Amino acid sequence: MMHASHDGGCQLSIADFCGMATIGNDLSTVAHLLREGRIVAIPTETVYGLAANAFDEGAVLQVFEAKQRPSFDPLIVHVGQQADVHRVARELPPGAQALIDAFWPGPLTLVLPKRDAVPDIVTCGIDTVGVRMPAHPLALQLLHALDFPLAAPSANPFGYVSPTTAQHVADQLGERIPYILDGGPCEVGVESTIIGWEGDRWVLYRPGGIALEAIEAVIGSVADAVKQVLPAAPGMLESHYAPRTPVHVGDIEALLPRFAGKRIGIISFREAHAAHRCVALSERGDLSEAARNLFAALRELDSSDCEVILAERFPEEGLGRAINDRLRRAASR
């Protein structure tokens, strides 16, 4: 059984943490750990997050340390109610309140001008902060019990496949954190959509759990963000969400001859292919179901004996845009 000591014997640094993470649903224990400056894993509707008090620099530093995350990749701040956006953002640009009313709680992150209360370590020194209100009931109960928001990137080693179950977190970070709040499998399965206000327009930093078409129905056209050397928002690095096994994306039948003689794993939308292993993300052709199953499929094939993973491109619409984005970054090396 996984366990951890809560008697004060463990120091706050990752290096001194002793034991293995508890997996459970004790909200009071999780809240206590967060108030004490510890980090914990929490469920959201997108993926599991590695959470810390967003106003505590020392706690946030532990998140970077546990994930081995680069210091130039900013974090998303999670709030428990819509009005809490004003605790971390100085102002709301045109259309922001309409987006909040339409999609919060839910998988939409807004990049907004930050207040001084948000430490620079959260935003990696830039003057904006990504904010969202998660839709998972346990995450919201936890946030309502706290008097601070939570900085919470995905609860996995940096660059690797994001976790969609508590066990995924335990397998990768169980020795680095004291507690994993178990909220069951994530319903959305890919990270939030991220948009921000630049100059006089909204731009898309990362496709995700809210379809771009739904956002544009509220605020009009959203532009593509200009690629930058350093990310302007979380989730913008070119190589990300990557398993250890090489990933190639394209037409499956065209790719198969290139890897003849290898143990091939295939990720398809709805149809099975003749290969060593094949995972169809949605036999009924549902993009939401496919997004929910994507990271689990990558993990399954990565932990198998496959030597290469081939993935087909998905329709570039709705959540298919987010699936293609994650697969492209998984294949980038």
C-alpha positions as CSV (number, residue, x, y, z in Angstrom):
1,M,0.0,0.0,0.0
2,M,1.2,3.5,-0.8
3,H,1.7,5.7,2.2
4,A,3.4,8.9,3.4
5,S,4.3,10.3,6.7
6,H,2.4,13.4,7.8
7,D,4.0,13.8,11.2
8,G,6.4,16.6,10.1
9,G,9.3,14.2,9.7
10,C,9.7,15.0,6.0
11,Q,11.1,18.2,4.9
12,L,9.5,20.3,2.2
13,S,12.1,19.8,-0.4
14,I,11.7,17.0,-3.0
15,A,15.2,15.7,-2.1
16,D,14.2,15.1,1.5
17,F,10.7,13.7,0.9
18,C,10.3,10.2,2.3
19,G,7.8,7.5,1.4
20,M,5.4,7.0,-1.4
21,A,2.3,9.0,-2.2
22,T,-1.1,8.1,-0.7
23,I,-3.8,7.7,-3.2
24,G,-7.2,8.7,-1.7
25,N,-10.0,11.3,-1.5
26,D,-9.4,13.0,1.8
27,L,-9.9,16.6,1.0
28,S,-9.0,17.8,4.5
29,T,-5.6,16.2,4.3
30,V,-4.9,17.6,0.8
31,A,-6.0,21.1,2.0
32,H,-3.7,20.8,5.1
33,L,-0.7,19.8,2.9
34,L,-1.3,22.7,0.6
35,R,-1.6,25.2,3.5
36,E,1.7,23.8,4.8
37,G,3.5,24.6,1.6
38,R,3.5,21.1,0.2
39,I,2.6,20.0,-3.4
40,V,-0.1,17.4,-4.2
41,A,-1.7,15.9,-7.3
42,I,-5.3,16.8,-7.9
43,P,-7.9,15.7,-10.5
44,T,-9.3,18.1,-13.1
45,E,-11.7,17.4,-16.0
46,T,-8.7,17.7,-18.4
47,V,-5.7,15.9,-16.8
48,Y,-4.3,15.4,-13.3
49,G,-2.5,18.5,-12.0
50,L,0.5,18.9,-9.7
51,A,-0.8,21.7,-7.4
52,A,0.8,24.2,-5.1
53,N,-0.4,27.5,-3.4
54,A,0.0,29.9,-6.3
55,F,0.9,32.8,-4.0
56,D,3.8,30.7,-2.3
57,E,7.0,30.9,-4.2
58,G,8.6,28.1,-2.2
59,A,5.7,25.8,-2.9
60,V,5.7,26.6,-6.6
61,L,9.4,25.9,-6.8
62,Q,8.7,22.4,-5.6
63,V,6.4,21.9,-8.6
64,F,9.2,22.8,-11.0
65,E,11.6,20.6,-9.1
66,A,9.2,17.6,-9.0
67,K,8.4,17.8,-12.7
68,Q,12.0,18.8,-13.7
69,R,10.2,21.6,-15.6
70,P,12.2,24.3,-17.3
71,S,12.1,27.6,-15.5
72,F,11.0,29.4,-18.6
73,D,7.7,27.4,-19.0
74,P,4.9,29.2,-17.1
75,L,2.1,27.6,-15.0
76,I,-1.7,27.9,-15.1
77,V,-3.4,29.2,-12.0
78,H,-6.7,27.5,-11.0
79,V,-9.5,29.4,-9.2
80,G,-12.6,28.1,-7.5
81,Q,-15.1,30.7,-8.7
82,Q,-15.4,33.1,-11.5
83,A,-14.9,36.2,-9.4
84,D,-11.5,34.9,-8.2
85,V,-10.1,35.8,-11.6
86,H,-9.7,39.3,-10.2
87,R,-7.4,38.0,-7.4
88,V,-4.7,37.1,-10.0
89,A,-5.6,39.3,-13.0
90,R,-5.3,43.1,-13.1
91,E,-7.9,43.6,-15.8
92,L,-10.1,41.7,-18.2
93,P,-9.7,42.5,-21.9
94,P,-12.8,42.8,-24.2
95,G,-14.7,39.6,-24.4
96,A,-13.0,38.0,-21.4
97,Q,-16.1,38.1,-19.2
98,A,-18.2,36.6,-22.0
99,L,-15.8,33.7,-22.3
100,I,-15.8,33.2,-18.5
101,D,-19.6,33.2,-18.5
102,A,-19.7,30.7,-21.4
103,F,-16.9,28.3,-20.4
104,W,-16.1,28.5,-16.7
105,P,-15.9,26.1,-15.0
106,G,-14.4,24.2,-17.9
107,P,-11.2,23.6,-20.0
108,L,-10.5,27.1,-21.1
109,T,-7.5,29.1,-19.9
110,L,-7.3,32.8,-20.4
111,V,-3.9,34.5,-20.4
112,L,-4.4,37.9,-18.7
113,P,-2.3,40.8,-17.2
114,K,-1.2,39.5,-13.8
115,R,-1.4,41.1,-10.4
116,D,1.7,41.6,-8.3
117,A,0.3,38.9,-5.9
118,V,1.2,36.3,-8.4
119,P,4.9,35.5,-8.0
120,D,7.2,35.8,-11.0
121,I,8.1,32.1,-10.7
122,V,4.5,31.2,-11.7
123,T,4.7,33.2,-14.9
124,C,8.4,32.8,-15.5
125,G,8.9,36.5,-15.3
126,I,6.3,37.6,-17.9
127,D,3.6,40.1,-17.1
128,T,0.7,37.8,-17.9
129,V,-0.8,34.8,-16.2
130,G,-2.9,31.8,-17.4
131,V,-6.1,31.4,-15.4
132,R,-8.9,28.9,-15.5
133,M,-11.6,27.4,-13.3
134,P,-11.7,23.6,-13.4
135,A,-14.9,21.7,-13.8
136,H,-14.0,18.6,-11.7
137,P,-16.2,18.6,-8.6
138,L,-13.3,17.5,-6.3
139,A,-11.0,20.2,-7.6
140,L,-13.7,22.8,-7.0
141,Q,-14.5,21.5,-3.5
142,L,-10.8,21.8,-2.7
143,L,-10.4,25.3,-4.1
144,H,-13.5,26.4,-2.1
145,A,-11.8,25.1,1.1
146,L,-8.7,27.1,0.4
147,D,-8.1,30.9,0.6
148,F,-5.6,30.9,-2.3
149,P,-5.6,29.7,-5.9
150,L,-3.6,26.8,-7.1
151,A,-0.8,26.7,-9.7
152,A,-1.1,23.3,-11.3
153,P,0.6,22.0,-14.4
154,S,0.0,18.4,-15.4
155,A,1.2,15.9,-12.8
156,N,3.9,14.2,-14.8
157,P,7.6,14.5,-15.5
158,F,8.1,17.5,-17.9
159,G,7.6,16.7,-21.6
160,Y,6.1,13.2,-21.0
161,V,2.5,12.0,-21.6
162,S,0.0,13.8,-19.3
163,P,-1.8,11.6,-16.6
164,T,-5.5,11.0,-16.8
165,T,-5.8,8.7,-13.8
166,A,-4.4,8.8,-10.2
167,Q,-2.4,5.7,-10.9
168,H,-0.7,7.4,-13.8
169,V,0.5,10.0,-11.4
170,A,1.7,7.5,-8.8
171,D,3.7,5.6,-11.5
172,Q,5.7,8.6,-12.4
173,L,5.7,11.0,-9.3
174,G,4.7,8.7,-6.4
175,E,8.1,9.1,-4.7
176,R,8.1,12.9,-5.1
177,I,4.8,13.9,-3.6
178,P,2.9,13.0,-0.4
179,Y,-0.7,12.7,-1.7
180,I,-2.7,12.1,-4.9
181,L,-6.4,13.1,-4.7
182,D,-8.2,10.4,-6.7
183,G,-11.1,11.8,-8.8
184,G,-11.3,8.9,-11.2
185,P,-10.5,9.0,-14.9
186,C,-10.5,12.5,-16.5
187,E,-13.5,13.2,-18.6
188,V,-11.9,15.5,-21.2
189,G,-8.5,13.8,-21.3
190,V,-6.5,16.6,-23.0
191,E,-5.4,19.9,-21.5
192,S,-7.3,23.1,-21.6
193,T,-7.5,25.4,-24.6
194,I,-5.4,28.5,-24.0
195,I,-6.1,31.9,-25.6
196,G,-4.7,35.4,-24.8
197,W,-5.3,39.0,-25.7
198,E,-2.5,40.5,-27.7
199,G,-2.8,44.2,-28.9
200,D,-6.3,44.3,-30.1
201,R,-7.2,40.6,-30.7
202,W,-7.5,37.2,-29.1
203,V,-4.9,34.6,-30.1
204,L,-4.8,30.9,-29.8
205,Y,-1.7,29.6,-27.8
206,R,-2.8,26.0,-27.5
207,P,-5.8,24.0,-28.8
208,G,-7.5,21.9,-26.1
209,G,-10.6,20.8,-24.4
210,I,-12.8,23.7,-25.7
211,A,-13.2,23.7,-29.5
212,L,-12.0,26.8,-31.3
213,E,-15.4,27.0,-33.1
214,A,-17.2,27.3,-29.8
215,I,-14.9,30.1,-28.6
216,E,-15.2,32.0,-31.9
217,A,-19.0,31.8,-31.6
218,V,-18.7,33.9,-28.4
219,I,-15.9,36.5,-29.3
220,G,-15.5,36.2,-33.1
221,S,-12.3,35.3,-34.9
222,V,-9.3,34.1,-32.9
223,A,-5.8,34.4,-34.5
224,D,-2.9,31.9,-34.3
225,A,-0.2,33.0,-32.0
226,V,3.2,33.8,-33.5
227,K,5.8,31.2,-32.6
228,Q,8.3,32.5,-30.1
229,V,11.7,31.3,-28.8
230,L,10.3,31.4,-25.2
231,P,6.7,30.4,-24.5
232,A,4.2,33.2,-23.9
233,A,1.8,30.7,-22.2
234,P,1.9,27.2,-20.8
235,G,1.9,24.3,-23.3
236,M,3.6,26.1,-26.2
237,L,6.9,24.2,-26.4
238,E,7.4,22.4,-29.6
239,S,8.4,19.0,-28.1
240,H,5.9,17.9,-25.4
241,Y,3.5,15.1,-24.4
242,A,6.1,12.7,-25.7
243,P,6.4,8.9,-24.8
244,R,9.8,7.2,-24.9
245,T,8.9,5.2,-28.0
246,P,9.3,7.2,-31.2
247,V,6.0,8.6,-32.6
248,H,5.3,9.3,-36.3
249,V,2.1,11.0,-37.5
250,G,0.5,10.7,-40.9
251,D,-1.3,8.3,-43.2
252,I,-1.0,4.9,-41.6
253,E,-0.9,2.8,-44.8
254,A,1.8,5.1,-46.2
255,L,3.9,4.9,-43.0
256,L,3.7,1.1,-42.5
257,P,6.2,0.1,-45.2
258,R,8.9,2.4,-43.7
259,F,8.9,0.3,-40.5
260,A,8.5,-3.2,-41.9
261,G,10.1,-5.7,-39.6
262,K,9.5,-3.6,-36.4
263,R,6.9,-4.1,-33.7
264,I,4.5,-1.4,-34.6
265,G,1.8,0.2,-32.4
266,I,-0.9,2.2,-34.1
267,I,-3.2,4.9,-32.8
268,S,-6.2,5.3,-35.1
269,F,-9.5,7.2,-34.9
270,R,-12.0,4.4,-35.4
271,E,-10.6,1.7,-37.5
272,A,-8.3,-1.2,-36.5
273,H,-5.2,-1.7,-38.6
274,A,-3.1,-4.9,-39.0
275,A,-0.1,-4.3,-36.7
276,H,1.6,-5.6,-33.6
277,R,-0.8,-3.5,-31.5
278,C,-3.5,-1.1,-32.5
279,V,-5.7,1.2,-30.4
280,A,-8.8,2.8,-31.9
281,L,-9.6,5.9,-29.9
282,S,-13.3,5.9,-30.8
283,E,-14.9,3.2,-32.9
284,R,-18.0,5.4,-33.3
285,G,-16.0,8.3,-34.6
286,D,-16.5,10.7,-31.6
287,L,-13.8,13.3,-31.3
288,S,-14.6,13.9,-27.6
289,E,-14.2,10.2,-26.8
290,A,-11.0,10.1,-28.9
291,A,-9.5,13.0,-27.0
292,R,-10.5,11.4,-23.7
293,N,-8.6,8.2,-24.6
294,L,-5.5,9.7,-26.3
295,F,-3.0,9.9,-23.5
296,A,-4.0,6.5,-22.1
297,A,-3.4,5.0,-25.5
298,L,0.0,6.7,-25.8
299,R,0.9,5.3,-22.4
300,E,-0.4,1.8,-23.2
301,L,1.7,1.6,-26.4
302,D,4.7,3.2,-24.8
303,S,4.7,0.6,-21.9
304,S,4.3,-2.3,-24.4
305,D,7.0,-3.9,-26.5
306,C,6.3,-1.7,-29.5
307,E,9.4,-0.3,-31.2
308,V,7.5,2.6,-32.9
309,I,4.1,4.3,-32.6
310,L,2.3,5.4,-35.7
311,A,-0.7,7.8,-35.4
312,E,-3.1,9.0,-38.0
313,R,-4.1,12.6,-38.4
314,F,-7.5,13.5,-37.1
315,P,-10.1,15.8,-38.6
316,E,-8.9,19.4,-38.0
317,E,-12.1,20.4,-36.3
318,G,-13.5,20.5,-32.8
319,L,-11.3,18.5,-30.4
320,G,-9.6,16.9,-33.4
321,R,-7.5,20.1,-33.5
322,A,-6.2,19.4,-30.0
323,I,-5.5,15.7,-30.7
324,N,-3.4,16.6,-33.7
325,D,-1.6,19.3,-31.7
326,R,-0.6,16.7,-29.0
327,L,0.4,14.1,-31.5
328,R,2.5,16.6,-33.5
329,R,4.4,17.6,-30.3
330,A,4.7,13.9,-29.2
331,A,6.4,13.3,-32.5
332,S,8.7,16.3,-32.3
333,R,12.3,15.5,-31.2
